[in-house]
Amino acid sequence: MSRACCDEHGHDHPEGGDRLREIIELGVSGLLFGLSFAFGSASPFLLIPASLIARYRMVIAAGRSVAKLKPFDENVLVTVATVGAMAIKEVHEAAAVMILFRAGELLEEIAVERSRRSIKSLLEIKPESATVLLEGGRAEVRPAQEVKVGEVVLVKPGERVPLDGEVIEGESGLDLSALTGESVPVRVRAGDKVFSGSVNLTGALKVRVSRPFSESVVSRILRLVEEAAQRKSGAERFIARFARVYTPAVVGGAVLTALLPPLLGFGSFQMWVYRSLVFLMISCPCALVLSVPLTAFAGLGAAARKGILIKGSGFLEALCRVEAVVFDKTGTLTLGVFDLQKITPLNGFSEKDTLRYAAIAEKLSDHPIALAITRAWGGETPEVQHFEEIAGKGVKAVSNGSTFLAGNQKMLDDLGIEHECREVGTVVHVVKDGVLVGEIVVGDRVKSDVKEAIDRLRAMGVRRIYMLTGDKREVAQRIGGELGLDGVFAELMPDEKVDKLEEIKSRHGKVAFVGDGINDAPAIMRADVGIAMGGMGRDAAIEAADVVIATDEPSKVVTAIQIARKTRRITWQNVWFALSVKAIVLGLGFLGMATIWEAVFADVGVALLTVLNSLRAMR
């Protein structure tokens, strides 16, 4: 049948310009078949050429399969059935089989190509070249793979951003729909990060490259899409095993049908040979071998177009069975855009000192709290010679011989600094050279779509929704109560998040964990389905997660589960429809109530219908 079935059964299919030739050959075959009805006894002289023109490729392929000792190849089975029909003088039916099979295959190929074109459009976001700005104002166009980190590229309106980097000059709107599925353009200016694959809409931008092409966002997305297509789901593995048993069993049934009944005196050899040919015609499980992986492929593509990258059809299945969802808080349920609410200097330092030292400590961090502090400071800070993230506690920076730290109470405990904090909220403690400088209270806001997402998850049958966070218990409880969560666990280190997740897994079936930061990577990896939010610029999240959501919208978790369930529903619709029709026609064929015409429908017609049904997963 089409390409998917080709891999299993050895078909050869035309490319490009050969399609027109096939249509012409099919038209000529149909014309000869139609004329044969007007020639009576001379009709075989038209029907045999009509058959050969329609399926000479199948006959050649059948010969190759026999030479390779693959007798259960569909080309062999259909050729044997056709020759058998001619041998018992059912020439019209034999010709009709050849012509209808080719017509059905042609329609299948067109449908499959439509699906592949849709997925292939995802791969067209890959930039091929970049305009590199050289000294003296000269510009040089190079392949994107040859541009080095630190070089400056010019991105004109209408062009794709070729590599990840930072805008150093210009202002424009970027279309990120190919990466995130969002159609609203994003404004960027000097200092903003941009990602490869996005389209520059209005003004020219000068971008300093921050990553080589092989590590860019678009390259990682393409690798994820390609790897996902190779990972098979349980349904696909079942069908592959089923096909290896089904075809030989039905062929064996055809041989027994042709021989046993007439030998036992239940009719003529010609009658039972005809019935056995019906068995042969529906012995290929093309509808299953083709439609099941195609449905998964379409589901993965539908998710990718919405900015949801699922790393294989196996994770589509896992998403369907999720019974509990566990969310991280900061940047996942909340905006992660913090505002400074209060600065309390200590030990003789001023508010300005506290904010400045915190900005030095957080200078090289991209955590939302760090961005809020550096944004609030707004001034220059000295160069940082050494920077370290202390997972679940804070950050440490060394600048001009002084050590600056910014973090939570656990960081102070590790340093042996005794301090009783009476503030409610997220508190950042600032330390310089072992001395507590002061504390900064920052606040965060819940994302606008979180409440709706949680309500929709419950409506879909997700039994429990939890939140794990390293933040203070008071803050976590307030947000958990606001959202109506089933459980809130606060003040957790990354390893404690994993322990708590294992505890939740022991009480439920499949559990999904949704996080966004490097500190969430262990929990993301241990969950049955690990989901990384806003993963475009976070290497750890992309590597650890099973599902990567390009945007920062919790509602996309709902969308991912909906797509997964729709894909599974269509997959099993195809499986049961194909098996039911084949079983019915096999039974009718044995009883002499089904002809080769019905058998053709049971194979080609069912395969075509399941392919068309599979395409619904793309919508």
N, C-alpha and C positions, 0 to 999 in steps of 0.2 A: 504494500500500500504506500502511504506517504513516507517521508524520511524516517520518522520514528519506527515505523514498521519495517522499513528497509533495513535498518540496523539489525533487526531481529531475524529478518527473513530474506535478506539478500536482494532487494530490489535495486535497480538502477534507475535514476530519475534524471530528466533533462534539466538543464540550467538555461536561464536567459532566453536567447534566441531560439533554442530548440522547442520552446513551448508552442510557438506558432506552427512549427512543423507537426507537432503532435496533434494540435487541433485540426489541421488540414487532414492528417492521416485518419483521425477519428471521423471527420466529416465524410471522407471517401468511403470508409468502411460502412458507415451508416447508410450512405446512398446505395452501395452495392447490396446491403442487406434488404433495403426497401424494394429495390428492383427485383430481387430474387422471387418475391411473391407473384410476380407477373410471368415467370418463366417456367413454372410447373416443374416437370422432371429435370429440366436443365438447371434448376436453381443451385445445385452443388457447385457448378462452375463459377457462380458468383459468390456463394457463401464461403467457400474455402479461401479465395483471395481476400474476402472481407475479414475473415478471422486472422489471417496471417498479417495483413496490413495493421490491424488493430493491436495485435499482441506478439509480433515477431520478436520484440525485445524480451518478452516473458519466456518464449521458447528457448532463446539463446541463454538466458539466465538459468533456466531449468537445467539445460545441459551442463552448465558450469557447476551447479549445485550437486548434480549427480556425480560429476567428476571429483568433487570434493567430499563425497560420501555424506551429503546432507539431504537425505531423501524426504525429510519433513519440511523442507522449504516450501513456502506458499507457491512459488513459481512452478515447482514440480507438481504439487497437488492439483492446482487448477489446470495445468497442461494435461495431466493424466485424466482428469475429469472430462476435459474437452475432447480429447482423443477417444475416450471411452464412449462419450455421447455420439460421436461420429460413427464409431464402430457398430453401435446398435441402431444406426440410421436416424438418429435424432440430430440431423445436421443443422436445422434451424436453431434449435436450442443451443447447440455447441457454439454456433456463430454469435448468438445473442449473449452467451456467457462472456465470450472474449470482448465483445464491444461494450457491454454494460460494465464489466470489470474495469476496462480502461477509462470509461466515462466517470465511474465512481472514483477511481484513483486520481483523475485529473481534478475533480472537485475537492477531494481531500487535500491534494497538494496545495491548491489555491488557499484553502482554509488554514492549513498549517503555516504557509508562508505569511499569511496575514498576521498570525500570532508572532512568528519570528521577527517580522518587520517591526512590530510594536516593541518587542524586547530589544531589538537591534537599535531602535531609536535612542535607547538609554546609552548605548555605546558611542553615539555620535556627539556626546558632550566632550569627548577627548580632544583637547587642542593639539594641533599638529605642529604649529610653529609659534615663535615669539619674536617680537621686535625688541632687540637689545640696544640700549643707548650706550654709546661708547664715549670716550673722551673727545673733546672738540665738537660735541654736538652731533656726531655722526650716528647713524642708526644701521643696524645689521639684522637681517632676518635669519634666524637659526631654527633648527628643529628644537622643540621644547625640551627634549631629553638632553640637549647639549648645554642648556643654560645653567650656570653655576649659582650656588647660594651667594647672596651679596650683590649680584648684578642687578641693574635696574632695567625693567622692561616697560615699554610704552603700550598701553591698551587703548585703542581708539574706539569711539562709539560704534556699536554693532559687533565688536569683536568679543571673543571669549577670553576671560582671564586665563593666561596659559599656565601659571604656576601659583602656588600659595605665596603670599607675601604681605607686606604692609605698604599702604599708600603713603608716599612721601610728597606728592604734589597732585593737585587737582581735586575735583569734587564731581560726583556723578551718582546716578541710580543704578543698582545692579539687579538683574533678574536672576534670582536663585532657584527658580522653579525646577530646573533640571536636577538640583541637588536636594532640595527640601520639599518640593511639591507645592510650595507657596507661590502664588501669582503676584503678590504685592511687592513692588520693587523696594529695595533697601538702600537708603542714602549712605554713602561713604565719603570720607574726606581724609585729609592727612592724619596719620596716626591710627587709622582703622585697619583691621585685618581683612584681607580678601582671599577667596578660595578659588582654585582652578575649576573651570567648568561653568562658572557664573558668566552672564553676558552683561557687558557694559552698555548702558542704554543711551546716555546723553553726552557727558563731558569726557575729555581725554584724561587718563590717569597714568601717573608714573608710580610703579610698584617695585619696591625692593624685595627680591626673592628671598624667602626664609626657609624653603625646603627644596631639595632636588625633586625633579619630576616624578621619580619612582616612589617618593614618599608623599606626594601631594594628595589632597582630598579626592580629586577625580580618579587618580590611579587606584586608590584604596577602594573607592566605590566600584570601579570596574572589576577589580579582583574579587570583591565580595559577590557581585552579580554572577561572574563566571564560575566561581567556586560553588555558589548556591545551586546553579544549574546541574552540577555534577553529583550533589548529595541526594541520595534517594530516600524517599519516605518508606514507611512500613507497607503502605498500599502498593507502591511501585515494586518493592521486593517480593511481595506476595504474588503480584501478577506475573513477575518474571519466573518465579518458581511454578506457578500454576500453568503457564504457557508450555513449560518443558514437559509437563505431564499430560495436559489436555490434548495437544495435537497428536502425539503418538496413540493415545487412547482412542480418539475418534477415528484415526486411520485404521487402527486395529478393528474397531467396530465396523468400519466400511468393508474390510476384507471378510470378516465373519458374515456380514449381511449378504455379501455377494455369493458366498459359498455354502453356508450351512442350510438355510431354508430350502433351496432347490435340491440339495443332496438328501434332505429329509422328506422331499416330496411336497413341499408347500409352494408350488408355483414354478414358473420357468426361470432359467438362468437370466434371460434378457430382462425380465421384470425386476429381479433382485439386483442385477448389476446396475440397472437404472437407479434403484433406490440407494445403492451403495455410493453412486456418484453424487447424490444429494449430500451424503455424509462427507464426502471429500470436499465438496464446495464450501462447507461451513466448518472445516476442521482447523482453519487458521484463526487464532484469537486476535486478529488485528485490531478489532474495536477496543480491546482491553490494552494490548501492548502499546497502542498509539495514544488513546485518550487519557489514560491515567497520568503518564508523565507530562503530557501536554497540558492537562488541567493544573498540575502543580507548577509548571513553567509559567502558565498564564497568571496564576495566583501570585507568584513571586514578582512577576512584572507589574501587576496591578498595585502591589504594595510599594514597589520601588518608585513608581510614578507618583505616589503620594508621600515620598520622602521617608519610606520605611524599608530598610534593607534587612531582609530575612536570610540568614546564612544556610539555606537549604530547606527542602520540602519536609524534612523530618521535624524541623522546628515549627512549620505550619501545623503539623499534627499535634505537637506538644501544646501549642497555643490554644488549640481547640479544647484541650482537657484541663486547662488551668482552673483550679478551684479557689485559690487564694492569691492575692496580689500584695506584694510588700513594696512600699515606696520609701526611698530616701526623702529627706525633707528639703534641705537647701539646694536650690537650683532645679529640683524635680517637682515638688509640690508648691514651692514658693518661687517667686520671681528671681531670687538670687541677686536682686538689685537692692543693695542695702543703703540706708541713709543713716548718717551719724545723728544720734539722738541726744547723747550726753558725753562730755569729756570730764573726767575727774582726775586732776593731777595729785600726785602723792610725793612724800619725802622731799618737799621743797622745790619740785619741778613745776613748770607752768603748763597751761593748756597747750601753748604753742610747742613746747618741748615734747609733750606727750604725743601730739599729732605728728610732729616731724620725725621723731624716732620710730613711731609706728609705720610711717610712710617709707622710711629707709628699710625697715625689716620686711615690708610687704612689696618692695619695689619690683621684684622679679616674679611675683606670684600672680596667677591669673584667676585666683579664687574670687568670687563675688565680693566677699568682705574686704579683701585686699584692694580690689578696684575702688570700692567705696572710700576707703581710707586715703588712697593716693589721689583720688578725685577731689576729696575734701581738702587735702593739703594744697594741691594745685601749684606748688612751687618746685624749684629745683631740689634735687637730692644728690648727695655725693655718689660716686661710682661704688658698686658693690663688688668686692673681690671674691666672695664665697657666699653661696646661697644654698639652703637646705630646707626641704619640707619635712616636718616631723609629723608623720601620719597620725591623724586624730587629735593632735595637740596644738600645732601652730607652725610657725616658720622661724628660721634663724638666718641672719645675714651678718657678714663681717665687712666693715667699711672703715678704711683709714685706721686700722688697728683696734677699733671698738667692735664689740659684739652686741647686736640688737636682736631681741626676740619679741614676737607678738603671738599670743595664743590664749588658751583657756586655762582653767584652774588646774588641770592635770599637768600642764607645762610648769606651772608654779610649784606644784608638789614635787616634780622631778628635780627642780632647781633648789628645793629646800627652802623656798620663800614662803613664810607663813603670812597669810592674808585672808581675812574674812570679807567676802564680797556680799553686799546687801542689795545690789542692783538686780532687777528683774529684766530678763531679756538676754540677748546674745552679747556677752561681755568679752572684749579683747584686752588682755593684760599686756602692758608694754614694759619691757625690761632692757636696761642698758648696762652692760658690764656687770651683770649680777645684781643690779639694784632696780627695784620696782619703781618705775617712773610714774605710772598712772594707769587708768583703765578707760576704755572707750566703749560706750553702749551703742550698738547698731541694731537697726530693726529691718525686718523683711516683710514682704506682703505675699499673700497666697495668690497664685495665678488665677486668672479670670475663668478658665475652663475646668478647673480642678473639681469643683462641686458637681458640675454636670457630668464629668467623666466618671466620678465615683458612683453617681446615681445610675448611669448607664451600665457600669460594670455589674452593679447589683441586679439590674433588670435583666442582664444577660445570664444570670445564674452564678456569678462569682460569689462564693459563700462568705469569705472573710477578706477584709482589707486592713492592712497594718501599716505603721510607719516606724522606721528605724532611723535614729539620728544620733549624731555625736553632740548635738546641742543640749542646752540646759533643760532639765525636766519641766520647769515652769513654762518655758516657751513652747516645748513640744506638746504638753498637755493642752495648752490654750488652742493651738492649731488643730490638734486632733479632735478636740471637742467641737470646734467650729465646723469641721468637715464631717463629723459623725463617724469617725473611724472605729473599727472593732478593737484595736489595740495600739498603744503608743509606747515605744521603748526608747528611752533617751539616755544621753551621756554615755554612748557606746563607742569603744574603740573599733577600728576595722575588724580585728579578730573577734571581738565581742558581737559585732553585727553578724558575722558568719555563724557563731554559736547560736544566736537567737534565731537566725534563719533556719538552722538545722532543727531547732525545737519546733518551729512553726511547720516545717516540712513533715515532722513526725506526726502531727495532728491532722494534716490535710493530704490531699492527693498531690497533683501537680501544682507547684508554687512558682510564680514569676516574681523576680526582683527587678525593680526599676530604679536606676541611679544615674548619676551624671559625672561624678568626679573620680579621680585616681584612687581615693580612699574607698570607693564603692566596688572597685575591681574584684577583690576577693569574693564578696557576696554575689556579684553578678556571675562569676564563674561557678559558684556552688549551687545556684538556683537551677531548677528544672528548665526554666527559660530565663536567661539573663537579658535584660533590656537596657540599653544605654540611651539616655536622652541627650539631645543636643550634641551628638557625637562627632560632628564634622571636624572639629579641631582638637579632639581628645584622643590621642593614640591609644592610651591604656583602655579607654572605654570601647573603642572599635575592636581591639584585639580580644578583649575579654568577653564581649557580649555575643549572644546568639541572634539578637535583633538590635539594629541600630536605627534610632529615630533621629532624623537630621535636624528637626526643629526642637523647641523646648515646650511642646504642647503635650500635656498628659492625655488629652483626648485622643492622640494618635495611638495610644495603647489600646483603646477601645476599637479604633479602626483596624489595627493589626489583628485583633481577635476576630472581628467581623469578617475580614478577608479570609482568615484561616478557616473559619467555620463554613463560609460559603464555598471555599475550595474543596473542603472535605465533603460537603453535601453533594456537590456536582460530581466529584470522583465516584462516590458510591452510587449515585444515580446511574452513571455510565456503566459501572460494573454490573449492577443488578439488571439493568435493561438489556445489556448485551448477553449476559448469561441466560436470562429468561427467554429471550427471542430464540437464541441458538438451541436451548433445550426443547422449546416447543416445536421448532422446525425439525430437529432431529427425530422427535417422537412421531410427528406427522409423516416425515420421510420414510421412517421404518414401516408405518402403516399404509404407505402408498398414497397418502393424502396431500403430500407436498411434492411439487415438481422442482426442477433445477431453477426455475424462475424464482420461487420462494427462497431457495438456497442462496441465490445471488443476493437477494435482499438481506438475508440473515447475515451475510458477510459484508458485502460492499455497502449496502444501505445502512445497516446498523453502525458500521465503522464511520460512515459519513455523518450520521445523526449524532453520534457521541462526540465526534470532533467539533461539530457546530455547537453542541451543548458545552463542551470544554471552553469554548471561546467566551462564554458568559462570565467565566472567572476573571476575565480581563476588565470587566466593567465595574 
